[in-house]
Amino acid sequence: MMDQRILALAGLTQALKQVRRVAETGQADAAVLATAMDSVFRIDAASPGDVYGGTSSLRPGLLLLRDYFASQGDDEQLPKIALSVLQLERRFVSSGETAEEVHAGILGAKELAERVGSTHPEVFSALGGLYANTVSHLRPKVMVQGNPHYLGQADIVAEIRAVLLAALRSAVLWRQLGGSYWDFAFSRRAMLDAIEDRLE
């Protein structure tokens, strides 16, 4: 099961790396962004790999995780924001009404995403608005640092919120697969082995 958990954690990590990148530069890696946004709408995927359109799409996240576990990460904000999302996931799942509202909102935006593509500005606007009206009211609030020039633009903020929703989706999947904070304390070796196996 650790092998499956690692996929969800990789999905979370690479989505948050795009959040950081967009906040700093206003630009995202198109392929990684598409993987994150597509995962939001794959609610009933048959396997964790299918959520992301195949495990090969998770290579960027697996590399980030490998660097983290080897204490070679170059972005000190990334683990902090990941922890915030993992903490938020607990509050989100137990929120009941908020979780139901988000689920309904995603289903409502799915037709639009299928028509124009999951990374279209209209989809970012819809999912970003959904996040702002629901998840952003929960605690802890995920704080994203970046370039004020980009963080002051409504379309960039909507994109960041939409990708945060994708990260939350991965956090929920990670927990559903049995992931817990204990993994980071007692299963680092097993997690690193699972990462290396996936990267071979």
C-alpha positions in Angstrom: 0.0 0.0 0.0 3.0 2.3 0.6 3.6 2.2 -3.2 0.1 3.6 -3.8 0.3 6.2 -1.0 3.5 7.5 -2.6 1.6 8.3 -5.8 -0.9 10.4 -4.0 1.9 12.2 -2.1 3.7 12.8 -5.4 0.5 14.3 -6.8 0.2 16.6 -3.8 3.8 17.6 -4.0 3.9 18.5 -7.6 0.6 20.3 -7.5 2.0 22.5 -4.7 5.2 23.1 -6.5 3.1 24.6 -9.3 1.3 26.7 -6.7 4.7 28.0 -5.6 5.8 28.5 -9.2 2.7 30.4 -10.3 2.9 32.6 -7.1 6.5 33.5 -7.8 6.6 33.7 -11.6 3.0 33.8 -12.9 3.7 30.7 -15.0 3.2 27.0 -14.5 4.6 23.9 -16.2 1.7 23.1 -18.6 2.0 19.3 -18.4 2.2 19.2 -14.6 -0.6 21.7 -14.3 -2.8 19.6 -16.5 -2.1 16.5 -14.5 -3.1 18.3 -11.3 -6.3 19.8 -12.8 -7.4 16.6 -14.5 -7.1 14.8 -11.2 -9.8 17.0 -9.7 -12.4 15.7 -12.0 -11.3 12.0 -11.9 -13.4 11.3 -8.8 -14.2 7.7 -9.5 -10.9 6.6 -11.0 -10.2 2.9 -10.7 -6.7 3.3 -9.2 -4.5 6.0 -7.7 -2.4 5.9 -10.9 -5.6 6.5 -13.0 -6.4 9.6 -11.0 -3.3 11.2 -12.5 -3.6 9.8 -16.0 -0.8 7.2 -15.4 2.0 7.0 -13.0 4.5 8.5 -15.5 2.8 11.8 -15.0 3.9 11.8 -11.4 7.7 11.7 -12.0 8.1 15.4 -11.1 6.5 14.9 -7.8 8.4 11.7 -7.1 11.7 13.5 -7.7 10.6 16.3 -5.4 9.8 13.7 -2.7 13.1 12.0 -3.2 15.0 15.2 -2.7 12.9 16.0 0.4 13.6 12.7 2.1 17.3 13.0 1.2 17.3 16.5 2.7 18.2 18.0 -0.7 15.0 20.1 -1.3 15.7 23.6 -2.6 12.4 25.1 -1.6 11.9 25.4 2.2 8.3 26.7 1.7 7.2 23.6 -0.1 7.2 21.2 3.0 5.5 23.9 5.0 2.6 24.4 2.6 2.3 20.6 2.1 1.9 20.2 5.9 -0.8 22.9 5.9 -2.7 21.1 3.2 -2.4 17.7 5.0 -3.7 19.4 8.2 -6.5 21.1 6.2 -7.5 17.7 4.7 -8.5 16.5 8.2 -10.7 19.5 8.8 -12.1 19.3 5.3 -13.2 15.6 5.5 -14.8 16.2 8.8 -16.6 19.4 7.7 -19.5 17.5 6.1 -21.4 20.3 4.5 -18.3 22.0 3.1 -17.0 18.7 1.6 -20.5 18.1 0.0 -20.5 21.6 -1.4 -17.0 21.1 -2.9 -18.0 17.8 -4.4 -21.1 19.4 -6.0 -19.1 22.3 -7.3 -16.6 20.0 -9.0 -19.3 18.0 -10.7 -20.8 21.3 -11.8 -17.5 22.4 -13.4 -16.8 19.0 -14.9 -18.8 19.7 -18.1 -17.0 23.0 -18.6 -13.6 21.3 -18.2 -14.5 18.6 -20.7 -15.6 21.3 -23.2 -12.7 23.8 -22.9 -10.0 21.8 -21.0 -9.1 21.6 -17.4 -6.5 24.3 -17.5 -8.8 26.9 -19.2 -9.1 30.3 -17.4 -12.8 29.7 -17.0 -12.2 26.4 -15.2 -9.6 28.1 -12.9 -12.2 30.8 -12.2 -14.9 28.3 -11.4 -12.7 26.1 -9.1 -10.9 29.1 -7.7 -14.2 30.6 -6.7 -15.3 27.3 -5.3 -12.2 27.1 -3.1 -12.6 30.7 -2.0 -16.2 30.1 -0.9 -15.7 26.8 0.8 -12.2 25.5 1.7 -10.7 28.9 2.4 -13.0 29.3 5.4 -11.5 26.2 7.1 -8.4 26.2 9.3 -5.5 26.1 9.0 -5.6 28.6 6.1 -3.0 27.7 3.5 -0.7 30.7 3.1 0.9 31.1 -0.2 3.9 33.4 -0.5 5.1 34.8 -3.8 5.6 37.9 -5.9 3.1 40.6 -5.0 2.8 41.6 -8.7 1.3 38.2 -9.5 -0.6 37.7 -6.2 -2.4 40.9 -6.9 -3.9 39.6 -10.2 -7.3 38.0 -9.9 -6.7 35.4 -12.6 -3.5 34.3 -11.0 -5.1 34.0 -7.6 -8.0 31.9 -9.1 -5.4 29.6 -10.7 -3.5 29.2 -7.4 -6.7 28.4 -5.6 -7.8 25.9 -8.2 -4.4 24.1 -8.0 -4.7 24.1 -4.2 -8.0 22.3 -4.7 -6.1 19.7 -6.7 -3.5 19.4 -3.9 -6.3 18.9 -1.4 -7.8 16.1 -3.6 -4.4 14.3 -3.5 -4.3 14.8 0.3 -7.7 13.2 0.6 -6.6 10.3 -1.6 -3.4 9.8 0.5 -5.4 9.5 3.6 -7.9 7.1 2.0 -5.0 4.9 1.1 -3.9 4.7 4.7 -1.5 7.6 4.8 -0.8 9.4 8.1 1.7 11.6 9.8 3.3 8.5 11.3 4.6 7.7 7.8 6.9 10.7 8.0 8.2 9.7 11.5 8.5 6.0 11.1 8.3 5.0 7.5 10.8 7.3 5.8 12.9 4.4 4.6 9.9 2.5 3.2 8.7 5.7 1.5 12.1 6.4 -0.1 12.3 2.8 -1.3 8.8 3.1 -2.9 9.9 6.3 -4.6 13.1 4.8 -5.9 11.1 1.8 -7.2 8.8 4.1 -9.1 11.6 6.1 -10.6 13.5 3.1 -12.0 
